Amino acid sequence: ANGNGHQVVRTYCGHGINQLFHCQPNVPHYRKNKAIGICKPGHAFTIEPMLTEGTWRDQLWPDEWTAVTIDGKRSAQFEHTLLVTE
């Protein structure tokens, strides 16, 4: 993203999927994060970066659901679910 003049919002991250919908591990989508761990067969998780044309800093609208960048530039969010196999 950075190499193409874009940024990744840091407030949101991917997550594990288990009996609870949003569970550990948290999966940050930006460089130099502090996440640690090893993927093992059977683990399921999401990768869902929010890419922006401007700043990575975000804010929520009063509906407490809609997220936008503070500079109002375009952004897009993608979500993919992965399952680790042998």
PDB file of N, CA, C and O in Angstrom:
ATOM      1  N   ALA A   1       0.824  -1.189   0.000  1.00  0.00           N
ATOM      2  CA  ALA A   1       0.000   0.000   0.000  1.00  0.00           C
ATOM      3  C   ALA A   1       0.872   1.260   0.000  1.00  0.00           C
ATOM      4  O   ALA A   1       0.680   2.161  -0.816  1.00  0.00           O
ATOM      5  N   ASN A   2       1.825   1.304   0.920  1.00  0.00           N
ATOM      6  CA  ASN A   2       2.652   2.508   1.049  1.00  0.00           C
ATOM      7  C   ASN A   2       3.438   2.792  -0.223  1.00  0.00           C
ATOM      8  O   ASN A   2       3.623   3.953  -0.587  1.00  0.00           O
ATOM      9  N   GLY A   3       3.902   1.755  -0.899  1.00  0.00           N
ATOM     10  CA  GLY A   3       4.671   1.935  -2.104  1.00  0.00           C
ATOM     11  C   GLY A   3       3.879   2.550  -3.244  1.00  0.00           C
ATOM     12  O   GLY A   3       4.459   3.065  -4.200  1.00  0.00           O
ATOM     13  N   ASN A   4       2.560   2.498  -3.148  1.00  0.00           N
ATOM     14  CA  ASN A   4       1.684   3.063  -4.165  1.00  0.00           C
ATOM     15  C   ASN A   4       0.983   4.334  -3.689  1.00  0.00           C
ATOM     16  O   ASN A   4       0.011   4.779  -4.299  1.00  0.00           O
ATOM     17  N   GLY A   5       1.482   4.917  -2.594  1.00  0.00           N
ATOM     18  CA  GLY A   5       0.910   6.164  -2.101  1.00  0.00           C
ATOM     19  C   GLY A   5      -0.356   5.987  -1.279  1.00  0.00           C
ATOM     20  O   GLY A   5      -1.102   6.948  -1.090  1.00  0.00           O
ATOM     21  N   HIS A   6      -0.616   4.789  -0.788  1.00  0.00           N
ATOM     22  CA  HIS A   6      -1.791   4.522   0.030  1.00  0.00           C
ATOM     23  C   HIS A   6      -1.351   4.172   1.455  1.00  0.00           C
ATOM     24  O   HIS A   6      -0.168   3.952   1.716  1.00  0.00           O
ATOM     25  N   GLN A   7      -2.315   4.127   2.361  1.00  0.00           N
ATOM     26  CA  GLN A   7      -2.029   3.723   3.737  1.00  0.00           C
ATOM     27  C   GLN A   7      -3.056   2.698   4.183  1.00  0.00           C
ATOM     28  O   GLN A   7      -4.070   2.493   3.517  1.00  0.00           O
ATOM     29  N   VAL A   8      -2.790   2.055   5.315  1.00  0.00           N
ATOM     30  CA  VAL A   8      -3.685   1.048   5.879  1.00  0.00           C
ATOM     31  C   VAL A   8      -4.160   1.530   7.248  1.00  0.00           C
ATOM     32  O   VAL A   8      -3.342   1.842   8.113  1.00  0.00           O
ATOM     33  N   VAL A   9      -5.470   1.592   7.448  1.00  0.00           N
ATOM     34  CA  VAL A   9      -6.040   2.001   8.732  1.00  0.00           C
ATOM     35  C   VAL A   9      -5.573   1.012   9.803  1.00  0.00           C
ATOM     36  O   VAL A   9      -5.618  -0.201   9.594  1.00  0.00           O
ATOM     37  N   ARG A  10      -5.132   1.525  10.933  1.00  0.00           N
ATOM     38  CA  ARG A  10      -4.564   0.681  11.992  1.00  0.00           C
ATOM     39  C   ARG A  10      -5.556   0.351  13.101  1.00  0.00           C
ATOM     40  O   ARG A  10      -5.264  -0.484  13.957  1.00  0.00           O
ATOM     41  N   THR A  11      -6.702   0.979  13.101  1.00  0.00           N
ATOM     42  CA  THR A  11      -7.682   0.759  14.160  1.00  0.00           C
ATOM     43  C   THR A  11      -8.301  -0.632  14.074  1.00  0.00           C
ATOM     44  O   THR A  11      -8.639  -1.230  15.096  1.00  0.00           O
ATOM     45  N   TYR A  12      -8.449  -1.139  12.872  1.00  0.00           N
ATOM     46  CA  TYR A  12      -9.132  -2.416  12.656  1.00  0.00           C
ATOM     47  C   TYR A  12      -8.131  -3.470  12.239  1.00  0.00           C
ATOM     48  O   TYR A  12      -7.088  -3.161  11.662  1.00  0.00           O
ATOM     49  N   CYS A  13      -8.453  -4.710  12.535  1.00  0.00           N
ATOM     50  CA  CYS A  13      -7.540  -5.792  12.188  1.00  0.00           C
ATOM     51  C   CYS A  13      -8.349  -7.040  11.861  1.00  0.00           C
ATOM     52  O   CYS A  13      -9.546  -7.124  12.136  1.00  0.00           O
ATOM     53  N   GLY A  14      -7.660  -7.995  11.270  1.00  0.00           N
ATOM     54  CA  GLY A  14      -8.269  -9.300  11.076  1.00  0.00           C
ATOM     55  C   GLY A  14      -8.377  -9.987  12.423  1.00  0.00           C
ATOM     56  O   GLY A  14      -7.865  -9.488  13.425  1.00  0.00           O
ATOM     57  N   HIS A  15      -9.037 -11.122  12.445  1.00  0.00           N
ATOM     58  CA  HIS A  15      -9.278 -11.804  13.715  1.00  0.00           C
ATOM     59  C   HIS A  15      -9.470 -13.289  13.493  1.00  0.00           C
ATOM     60  O   HIS A  15      -9.720 -13.744  12.377  1.00  0.00           O
ATOM     61  N   GLY A  16      -9.348 -14.035  14.582  1.00  0.00           N
ATOM     62  CA  GLY A  16      -9.618 -15.454  14.527  1.00  0.00           C
ATOM     63  C   GLY A  16     -11.117 -15.709  14.419  1.00  0.00           C
ATOM     64  O   GLY A  16     -11.944 -14.863  14.760  1.00  0.00           O
ATOM     65  N   ILE A  17     -11.436 -16.909  13.929  1.00  0.00           N
ATOM     66  CA  ILE A  17     -12.835 -17.340  13.851  1.00  0.00           C
ATOM     67  C   ILE A  17     -12.930 -18.670  14.581  1.00  0.00           C
ATOM     68  O   ILE A  17     -12.180 -19.603  14.296  1.00  0.00           O
ATOM     69  N   ASN A  18     -13.851 -18.745  15.515  1.00  0.00           N
ATOM     70  CA  ASN A  18     -14.025 -19.940  16.333  1.00  0.00           C
ATOM     71  C   ASN A  18     -15.494 -19.987  16.705  1.00  0.00           C
ATOM     72  O   ASN A  18     -16.340 -19.583  15.908  1.00  0.00           O
ATOM     73  N   GLN A  19     -15.818 -20.468  17.894  1.00  0.00           N
ATOM     74  CA  GLN A  19     -17.207 -20.458  18.351  1.00  0.00           C
ATOM     75  C   GLN A  19     -17.687 -19.023  18.550  1.00  0.00           C
ATOM     76  O   GLN A  19     -18.879 -18.739  18.430  1.00  0.00           O
ATOM     77  N   LEU A  20     -16.757 -18.124  18.853  1.00  0.00           N
ATOM     78  CA  LEU A  20     -17.058 -16.694  18.908  1.00  0.00           C
ATOM     79  C   LEU A  20     -16.654 -16.101  17.569  1.00  0.00           C
ATOM     80  O   LEU A  20     -15.638 -16.498  16.998  1.00  0.00           O
ATOM     81  N   PHE A  21     -17.439 -15.154  17.059  1.00  0.00           N
ATOM     82  CA  PHE A  21     -17.154 -14.611  15.735  1.00  0.00           C
ATOM     83  C   PHE A  21     -15.833 -13.847  15.696  1.00  0.00           C
ATOM     84  O   PHE A  21     -14.985 -14.136  14.851  1.00  0.00           O
ATOM     85  N   HIS A  22     -15.642 -12.885  16.586  1.00  0.00           N
ATOM     86  CA  HIS A  22     -14.392 -12.137  16.648  1.00  0.00           C
ATOM     87  C   HIS A  22     -13.602 -12.622  17.853  1.00  0.00           C
ATOM     88  O   HIS A  22     -13.942 -12.307  18.994  1.00  0.00           O
ATOM     89  N   CYS A  23     -12.550 -13.388  17.599  1.00  0.00           N
ATOM     90  CA  CYS A  23     -11.747 -13.897  18.708  1.00  0.00           C
ATOM     91  C   CYS A  23     -10.273 -13.785  18.357  1.00  0.00           C
ATOM     92  O   CYS A  23      -9.921 -13.362  17.256  1.00  0.00           O
ATOM     93  N   GLN A  24      -9.422 -14.161  19.282  1.00  0.00           N
ATOM     94  CA  GLN A  24      -7.980 -14.147  19.065  1.00  0.00           C
ATOM     95  C   GLN A  24      -7.648 -15.141  17.951  1.00  0.00           C
ATOM     96  O   GLN A  24      -8.360 -16.133  17.796  1.00  0.00           O
ATOM     97  N   PRO A  25      -6.615 -14.911  17.190  1.00  0.00           N
ATOM     98  CA  PRO A  25      -5.660 -13.822  17.336  1.00  0.00           C
ATOM     99  C   PRO A  25      -6.105 -12.580  16.578  1.00  0.00           C
ATOM    100  O   PRO A  25      -6.884 -12.663  15.628  1.00  0.00           O
ATOM    101  N   ASN A  26      -5.602 -11.427  17.010  1.00  0.00           N
ATOM    102  CA  ASN A  26      -5.760 -10.212  16.218  1.00  0.00           C
ATOM    103  C   ASN A  26      -4.697 -10.242  15.117  1.00  0.00           C
ATOM    104  O   ASN A  26      -3.550 -10.616  15.363  1.00  0.00           O
ATOM    105  N   VAL A  27      -5.083  -9.851  13.918  1.00  0.00           N
ATOM    106  CA  VAL A  27      -4.181  -9.904  12.760  1.00  0.00           C
ATOM    107  C   VAL A  27      -4.024  -8.487  12.193  1.00  0.00           C
ATOM    108  O   VAL A  27      -4.813  -8.076  11.342  1.00  0.00           O
ATOM    109  N   PRO A  28      -3.010  -7.733  12.657  1.00  0.00           N
ATOM    110  CA  PRO A  28      -2.802  -6.386  12.133  1.00  0.00           C
ATOM    111  C   PRO A  28      -2.421  -6.428  10.656  1.00  0.00           C
ATOM    112  O   PRO A  28      -1.830  -7.400  10.187  1.00  0.00           O
ATOM    113  N   HIS A  29      -2.761  -5.375   9.935  1.00  0.00           N
ATOM    114  CA  HIS A  29      -2.506  -5.326   8.495  1.00  0.00           C
ATOM    115  C   HIS A  29      -1.452  -4.299   8.112  1.00  0.00           C
ATOM    116  O   HIS A  29      -1.364  -3.909   6.948  1.00  0.00           O
ATOM    117  N   TYR A  30      -0.677  -3.871   9.043  1.00  0.00           N
ATOM    118  CA  TYR A  30       0.316  -2.842   8.768  1.00  0.00           C
ATOM    119  C   TYR A  30       1.690  -3.313   9.223  1.00  0.00           C
ATOM    120  O   TYR A  30       1.818  -4.183  10.085  1.00  0.00           O
ATOM    121  N   ARG A  31       2.707  -2.720   8.624  1.00  0.00           N
ATOM    122  CA  ARG A  31       4.086  -3.102   8.940  1.00  0.00           C
ATOM    123  C   ARG A  31       4.474  -2.692  10.358  1.00  0.00           C
ATOM    124  O   ARG A  31       3.879  -1.801  10.964  1.00  0.00           O
ATOM    125  N   LYS A  32       5.473  -3.365  10.847  1.00  0.00           N
ATOM    126  CA  LYS A  32       6.071  -3.068  12.153  1.00  0.00           C
ATOM    127  C   LYS A  32       5.041  -3.138  13.281  1.00  0.00           C
ATOM    128  O   LYS A  32       5.065  -2.317  14.197  1.00  0.00           O
ATOM    129  N   ASN A  33       4.139  -4.116  13.215  1.00  0.00           N
ATOM    130  CA  ASN A  33       3.180  -4.325  14.304  1.00  0.00           C
ATOM    131  C   ASN A  33       3.793  -5.264  15.331  1.00  0.00           C
ATOM    132  O   ASN A  33       4.861  -5.827  15.093  1.00  0.00           O
ATOM    133  N   LYS A  34       3.144  -5.436  16.448  1.00  0.00           N
ATOM    134  CA  LYS A  34       3.694  -6.222  17.554  1.00  0.00           C
ATOM    135  C   LYS A  34       3.079  -7.621  17.656  1.00  0.00           C
ATOM    136  O   LYS A  34       3.273  -8.308  18.658  1.00  0.00           O
ATOM    137  N   ALA A  35       2.341  -8.044  16.632  1.00  0.00           N
ATOM    138  CA  ALA A  35       1.674  -9.351  16.679  1.00  0.00           C
ATOM    139  C   ALA A  35       2.709 -10.477  16.612  1.00  0.00           C
ATOM    140  O   ALA A  35       3.694 -10.403  15.876  1.00  0.00           O
ATOM    141  N   ILE A  36       2.455 -11.509  17.395  1.00  0.00           N
ATOM    142  CA  ILE A  36       3.300 -12.704  17.357  1.00  0.00           C
ATOM    143  C   ILE A  36       2.393 -13.924  17.259  1.00  0.00           C
ATOM    144  O   ILE A  36       1.210 -13.860  17.594  1.00  0.00           O
ATOM    145  N   GLY A  37       2.944 -15.008  16.807  1.00  0.00           N
ATOM    146  CA  GLY A  37       2.169 -16.246  16.752  1.00  0.00           C
ATOM    147  C   GLY A  37       2.574 -17.098  15.569  1.00  0.00           C
ATOM    148  O   GLY A  37       3.302 -16.660  14.678  1.00  0.00           O
ATOM    149  N   ILE A  38       2.085 -18.323  15.582  1.00  0.00           N
ATOM    150  CA  ILE A  38       2.361 -19.295  14.527  1.00  0.00           C
ATOM    151  C   ILE A  38       1.035 -19.880  14.065  1.00  0.00           C
ATOM    152  O   ILE A  38       0.225 -20.321  14.880  1.00  0.00           O
ATOM    153  N   CYS A  39       0.819 -19.881  12.763  1.00  0.00           N
ATOM    154  CA  CYS A  39      -0.387 -20.499  12.208  1.00  0.00           C
ATOM    155  C   CYS A  39      -0.213 -22.017  12.210  1.00  0.00           C
ATOM    156  O   CYS A  39       0.845 -22.532  11.849  1.00  0.00           O
ATOM    157  N   LYS A  40      -1.260 -22.722  12.617  1.00  0.00           N
ATOM    158  CA  LYS A  40      -1.234 -24.179  12.661  1.00  0.00           C
ATOM    159  C   LYS A  40      -2.452 -24.722  11.931  1.00  0.00           C
ATOM    160  O   LYS A  40      -3.466 -24.031  11.826  1.00  0.00           O
ATOM    161  N   PRO A  41      -2.368 -25.958  11.420  1.00  0.00           N
ATOM    162  CA  PRO A  41      -3.526 -26.549  10.737  1.00  0.00           C
ATOM    163  C   PRO A  41      -4.782 -26.490  11.618  1.00  0.00           C
ATOM    164  O   PRO A  41      -4.747 -26.812  12.806  1.00  0.00           O
ATOM    165  N   GLY A  42      -5.884 -26.070  11.002  1.00  0.00           N
ATOM    166  CA  GLY A  42      -7.153 -25.943  11.714  1.00  0.00           C
ATOM    167  C   GLY A  42      -7.473 -24.524  12.138  1.00  0.00           C
ATOM    168  O   GLY A  42      -8.625 -24.216  12.443  1.00  0.00           O
ATOM    169  N   HIS A  43      -6.473 -23.655  12.163  1.00  0.00           N
ATOM    170  CA  HIS A  43      -6.731 -22.257  12.517  1.00  0.00           C
ATOM    171  C   HIS A  43      -7.490 -21.560  11.388  1.00  0.00           C
ATOM    172  O   HIS A  43      -7.163 -21.727  10.213  1.00  0.00           O
ATOM    173  N   ALA A  44      -8.488 -20.791  11.749  1.00  0.00           N
ATOM    174  CA  ALA A  44      -9.243 -19.990  10.787  1.00  0.00           C
ATOM    175  C   ALA A  44      -9.173 -18.533  11.242  1.00  0.00           C
ATOM    176  O   ALA A  44      -9.318 -18.231  12.427  1.00  0.00           O
ATOM    177  N   PHE A  45      -8.948 -17.641  10.284  1.00  0.00           N
ATOM    178  CA  PHE A  45      -8.854 -16.225  10.619  1.00  0.00           C
ATOM    179  C   PHE A  45      -9.199 -15.385   9.400  1.00  0.00           C
ATOM    180  O   PHE A  45      -9.291 -15.887   8.279  1.00  0.00           O
ATOM    181  N   THR A  46      -9.387 -14.092   9.648  1.00  0.00           N
ATOM    182  CA  THR A  46      -9.684 -13.178   8.548  1.00  0.00           C
ATOM    183  C   THR A  46      -8.505 -12.251   8.302  1.00  0.00           C
ATOM    184  O   THR A  46      -7.705 -11.969   9.194  1.00  0.00           O
ATOM    185  N   ILE A  47      -8.427 -11.796   7.081  1.00  0.00           N
ATOM    186  CA  ILE A  47      -7.556 -10.694   6.697  1.00  0.00           C
ATOM    187  C   ILE A  47      -8.497  -9.672   6.088  1.00  0.00           C
ATOM    188  O   ILE A  47      -9.169  -9.967   5.100  1.00  0.00           O
ATOM    189  N   GLU A  48      -8.558  -8.473   6.657  1.00  0.00           N
ATOM    190  CA  GLU A  48      -9.525  -7.482   6.189  1.00  0.00           C
ATOM    191  C   GLU A  48      -8.979  -6.056   6.274  1.00  0.00           C
ATOM    192  O   GLU A  48      -9.454  -5.247   7.070  1.00  0.00           O
ATOM    193  N   PRO A  49      -7.974  -5.757   5.442  1.00  0.00           N
ATOM    194  CA  PRO A  49      -7.394  -4.411   5.486  1.00  0.00           C
ATOM    195  C   PRO A  49      -8.350  -3.345   4.965  1.00  0.00           C
ATOM    196  O   PRO A  49      -9.195  -3.604   4.108  1.00  0.00           O
ATOM    197  N   MET A  50      -8.192  -2.144   5.506  1.00  0.00           N
ATOM    198  CA  MET A  50      -8.888  -0.966   4.987  1.00  0.00           C
ATOM    199  C   MET A  50      -7.807  -0.076   4.391  1.00  0.00           C
ATOM    200  O   MET A  50      -7.002   0.512   5.112  1.00  0.00           O
ATOM    201  N   LEU A  51      -7.801   0.016   3.059  1.00  0.00           N
ATOM    202  CA  LEU A  51      -6.809   0.813   2.345  1.00  0.00           C
ATOM    203  C   LEU A  51      -7.355   2.201   2.085  1.00  0.00           C
ATOM    204  O   LEU A  51      -8.544   2.365   1.811  1.00  0.00           O
ATOM    205  N   THR A  52      -6.484   3.210   2.171  1.00  0.00           N
ATOM    206  CA  THR A  52      -6.919   4.594   1.997  1.00  0.00           C
ATOM    207  C   THR A  52      -6.041   5.328   0.992  1.00  0.00           C
ATOM    208  O   THR A  52      -4.879   4.979   0.781  1.00  0.00           O
ATOM    209  N   GLU A  53      -6.624   6.351   0.381  1.00  0.00           N
ATOM    210  CA  GLU A  53      -5.844   7.238  -0.490  1.00  0.00           C
ATOM    211  C   GLU A  53      -5.138   8.315   0.320  1.00  0.00           C
ATOM    212  O   GLU A  53      -4.182   8.925  -0.160  1.00  0.00           O
ATOM    213  N   GLY A  54      -5.592   8.552   1.527  1.00  0.00           N
ATOM    214  CA  GLY A  54      -5.014   9.587   2.376  1.00  0.00           C
ATOM    215  C   GLY A  54      -4.444   8.998   3.642  1.00  0.00           C
ATOM    216  O   GLY A  54      -3.725   7.999   3.613  1.00  0.00           O
ATOM    217  N   THR A  55      -4.769   9.626   4.751  1.00  0.00           N
ATOM    218  CA  THR A  55      -4.240   9.207   6.055  1.00  0.00           C
ATOM    219  C   THR A  55      -4.845   7.884   6.511  1.00  0.00           C
ATOM    220  O   THR A  55      -5.930   7.499   6.078  1.00  0.00           O
ATOM    221  N   TRP A  56      -4.125   7.201   7.391  1.00  0.00           N
ATOM    222  CA  TRP A  56      -4.641   5.969   7.988  1.00  0.00           C
ATOM    223  C   TRP A  56      -5.516   6.273   9.202  1.00  0.00           C
ATOM    224  O   TRP A  56      -6.203   5.383   9.704  1.00  0.00           O
ATOM    225  N   ARG A  57      -5.501   7.497   9.670  1.00  0.00           N
ATOM    226  CA  ARG A  57      -6.294   7.843  10.863  1.00  0.00           C
ATOM    227  C   ARG A  57      -7.778   7.897  10.503  1.00  0.00           C
ATOM    228  O   ARG A  57      -8.168   8.446   9.473  1.00  0.00           O
ATOM    229  N   ASP A  58      -8.587   7.315  11.376  1.00  0.00           N
ATOM    230  CA  ASP A  58     -10.017   7.182  11.079  1.00  0.00           C
ATOM    231  C   ASP A  58     -10.878   7.724  12.206  1.00  0.00           C
ATOM    232  O   ASP A  58     -10.392   8.047  13.289  1.00  0.00           O
ATOM    233  N   GLN A  59     -12.156   7.814  11.922  1.00  0.00           N
ATOM    234  CA  GLN A  59     -13.148   8.181  12.939  1.00  0.00           C
ATOM    235  C   GLN A  59     -14.454   7.477  12.613  1.00  0.00           C
ATOM    236  O   GLN A  59     -14.702   7.099  11.468  1.00  0.00           O
ATOM    237  N   LEU A  60     -15.287   7.306  13.636  1.00  0.00           N
ATOM    238  CA  LEU A  60     -16.608   6.706  13.460  1.00  0.00           C
ATOM    239  C   LEU A  60     -17.667   7.783  13.358  1.00  0.00           C
ATOM    240  O   LEU A  60     -17.593   8.807  14.037  1.00  0.00           O
ATOM    241  N   TRP A  61     -18.647   7.550  12.511  1.00  0.00           N
ATOM    242  CA  TRP A  61     -19.801   8.439  12.456  1.00  0.00           C
ATOM    243  C   TRP A  61     -20.678   8.194  13.679  1.00  0.00           C
ATOM    244  O   TRP A  61     -20.485   7.203  14.382  1.00  0.00           O
ATOM    245  N   PRO A  62     -21.636   9.076  13.945  1.00  0.00           N
ATOM    246  CA  PRO A  62     -22.511   8.911  15.109  1.00  0.00           C
ATOM    247  C   PRO A  62     -23.299   7.600  15.131  1.00  0.00           C
ATOM    248  O   PRO A  62     -23.765   7.187  16.192  1.00  0.00           O
ATOM    249  N   ASP A  63     -23.458   6.933  13.971  1.00  0.00           N
ATOM    250  CA  ASP A  63     -24.171   5.643  13.964  1.00  0.00           C
ATOM    251  C   ASP A  63     -23.342   4.527  14.590  1.00  0.00           C
ATOM    252  O   ASP A  63     -23.819   3.402  14.741  1.00  0.00           O
ATOM    253  N   GLU A  64     -22.080   4.846  14.958  1.00  0.00           N
ATOM    254  CA  GLU A  64     -21.151   3.915  15.603  1.00  0.00           C
ATOM    255  C   GLU A  64     -20.882   2.675  14.760  1.00  0.00           C
ATOM    256  O   GLU A  64     -20.546   1.621  15.302  1.00  0.00           O
ATOM    257  N   TRP A  65     -21.025   2.787  13.443  1.00  0.00           N
ATOM    258  CA  TRP A  65     -20.748   1.678  12.533  1.00  0.00           C
ATOM    259  C   TRP A  65     -19.900   2.145  11.351  1.00  0.00           C
ATOM    260  O   TRP A  65     -18.958   1.461  10.952  1.00  0.00           O
ATOM    261  N   THR A  66     -20.234   3.305  10.793  1.00  0.00           N
ATOM    262  CA  THR A  66     -19.564   3.799   9.606  1.00  0.00           C
ATOM    263  C   THR A  66     -18.212   4.395   9.969  1.00  0.00           C
ATOM    264  O   THR A  66     -18.127   5.325  10.772  1.00  0.00           O
ATOM    265  N   ALA A  67     -17.152   3.851   9.367  1.00  0.00           N
ATOM    266  CA  ALA A  67     -15.802   4.344   9.603  1.00  0.00           C
ATOM    267  C   ALA A  67     -15.324   5.101   8.369  1.00  0.00           C
ATOM    268  O   ALA A  67     -15.495   4.643   7.240  1.00  0.00           O
ATOM    269  N   VAL A  68     -14.726   6.260   8.599  1.00  0.00           N
ATOM    270  CA  VAL A  68     -14.180   7.089   7.520  1.00  0.00           C
ATOM    271  C   VAL A  68     -12.809   7.589   7.945  1.00  0.00           C
ATOM    272  O   VAL A  68     -12.474   7.589   9.129  1.00  0.00           O
ATOM    273  N   THR A  69     -12.019   8.014   6.963  1.00  0.00           N
ATOM    274  CA  THR A  69     -10.734   8.610   7.310  1.00  0.00           C
ATOM    275  C   THR A  69     -10.972  10.060   7.719  1.00  0.00           C
ATOM    276  O   THR A  69     -11.923  10.696   7.265  1.00  0.00           O
ATOM    277  N   ILE A  70     -10.104  10.572   8.577  1.00  0.00           N
ATOM    278  CA  ILE A  70     -10.322  11.933   9.076  1.00  0.00           C
ATOM    279  C   ILE A  70     -10.124  12.986   7.998  1.00  0.00           C
ATOM    280  O   ILE A  70     -10.596  14.113   8.143  1.00  0.00           O
ATOM    281  N   ASP A  71      -9.426  12.633   6.909  1.00  0.00           N
ATOM    282  CA  ASP A  71      -9.262  13.601   5.827  1.00  0.00           C
ATOM    283  C   ASP A  71     -10.338  13.449   4.751  1.00  0.00           C
ATOM    284  O   ASP A  71     -10.357  14.209   3.783  1.00  0.00           O
ATOM    285  N   GLY A  72     -11.239  12.466   4.917  1.00  0.00           N
ATOM    286  CA  GLY A  72     -12.359  12.302   3.999  1.00  0.00           C
ATOM    287  C   GLY A  72     -12.010  11.731   2.643  1.00  0.00           C
ATOM    288  O   GLY A  72     -12.856  11.718   1.749  1.00  0.00           O
ATOM    289  N   LYS A  73     -10.788  11.259   2.464  1.00  0.00           N
ATOM    290  CA  LYS A  73     -10.402  10.691   1.166  1.00  0.00           C
ATOM    291  C   LYS A  73     -10.965   9.272   1.024  1.00  0.00           C
ATOM    292  O   LYS A  73     -11.431   8.673   1.994  1.00  0.00           O
ATOM    293  N   ARG A  74     -10.912   8.762  -0.175  1.00  0.00           N
ATOM    294  CA  ARG A  74     -11.477   7.448  -0.465  1.00  0.00           C
ATOM    295  C   ARG A  74     -10.765   6.347   0.296  1.00  0.00           C
ATOM    296  O   ARG A  74      -9.560   6.408   0.543  1.00  0.00           O
ATOM    297  N   SER A  75     -11.548   5.333   0.661  1.00  0.00           N
ATOM    298  CA  SER A  75     -10.983   4.143   1.283  1.00  0.00           C
ATOM    299  C   SER A  75     -11.812   2.942   0.855  1.00  0.00           C
ATOM    300  O   SER A  75     -12.951   3.082   0.408  1.00  0.00           O
ATOM    301  N   ALA A  76     -11.230   1.771   0.997  1.00  0.00           N
ATOM    302  CA  ALA A  76     -11.926   0.535   0.659  1.00  0.00           C
ATOM    303  C   ALA A  76     -11.511  -0.529   1.662  1.00  0.00           C
ATOM    304  O   ALA A  76     -10.358  -0.579   2.091  1.00  0.00           O
ATOM    305  N   GLN A  77     -12.460  -1.374   2.028  1.00  0.00           N
ATOM    306  CA  GLN A  77     -12.191  -2.443   2.986  1.00  0.00           C
ATOM    307  C   GLN A  77     -12.538  -3.763   2.327  1.00  0.00           C
ATOM    308  O   GLN A  77     -13.592  -3.903   1.707  1.00  0.00           O
ATOM    309  N   PHE A  78     -11.644  -4.728   2.466  1.00  0.00           N
ATOM    310  CA  PHE A  78     -11.829  -6.062   1.904  1.00  0.00           C
ATOM    311  C   PHE A  78     -11.743  -7.078   3.024  1.00  0.00           C
ATOM    312  O   PHE A  78     -10.976  -6.889   3.969  1.00  0.00           O
ATOM    313  N   GLU A  79     -12.514  -8.151   2.939  1.00  0.00           N
ATOM    314  CA  GLU A  79     -12.448  -9.189   3.972  1.00  0.00           C
ATOM    315  C   GLU A  79     -12.342 -10.557   3.320  1.00  0.00           C
ATOM    316  O   GLU A  79     -13.135 -10.915   2.449  1.00  0.00           O
ATOM    317  N   HIS A  80     -11.344 -11.312   3.763  1.00  0.00           N
ATOM    318  CA  HIS A  80     -11.139 -12.672   3.281  1.00  0.00           C
ATOM    319  C   HIS A  80     -10.967 -13.580   4.491  1.00  0.00           C
ATOM    320  O   HIS A  80     -10.329 -13.200   5.472  1.00  0.00           O
ATOM    321  N   THR A  81     -11.530 -14.762   4.421  1.00  0.00           N
ATOM    322  CA  THR A  81     -11.403 -15.750   5.490  1.00  0.00           C
ATOM    323  C   THR A  81     -10.450 -16.848   5.018  1.00  0.00           C
ATOM    324  O   THR A  81     -10.566 -17.350   3.900  1.00  0.00           O
ATOM    325  N   LEU A  82      -9.521 -17.206   5.878  1.00  0.00           N
ATOM    326  CA  LEU A  82      -8.538 -18.241   5.534  1.00  0.00           C
ATOM    327  C   LEU A  82      -8.586 -19.381   6.540  1.00  0.00           C
ATOM    328  O   LEU A  82      -8.840 -19.166   7.725  1.00  0.00           O
ATOM    329  N   LEU A  83      -8.345 -20.572   6.067  1.00  0.00           N
ATOM    330  CA  LEU A  83      -8.231 -21.763   6.913  1.00  0.00           C
ATOM    331  C   LEU A  83      -6.869 -22.370   6.664  1.00  0.00           C
ATOM    332  O   LEU A  83      -6.513 -22.643   5.517  1.00  0.00           O
ATOM    333  N   VAL A  84      -6.097 -22.586   7.720  1.00  0.00           N
ATOM    334  CA  VAL A  84      -4.775 -23.175   7.608  1.00  0.00           C
ATOM    335  C   VAL A  84      -4.952 -24.689   7.525  1.00  0.00           C
ATOM    336  O   VAL A  84      -5.603 -25.299   8.372  1.00  0.00           O
ATOM    337  N   THR A  85      -4.359 -25.283   6.485  1.00  0.00           N
ATOM    338  CA  THR A  85      -4.405 -26.742   6.306  1.00  0.00           C
ATOM    339  C   THR A  85      -2.985 -27.297   6.399  1.00  0.00           C
ATOM    340  O   THR A  85      -2.027 -26.546   6.584  1.00  0.00           O
ATOM    341  N   GLU A  86      -2.861 -28.586   6.272  1.00  0.00           N
ATOM    342  CA  GLU A  86      -1.546 -29.248   6.342  1.00  0.00           C
ATOM    343  C   GLU A  86      -0.611 -28.746   5.264  1.00  0.00           C
ATOM    344  O   GLU A  86       0.532 -29.196   5.179  1.00  0.00           O
TER     345      GLU A  86
END
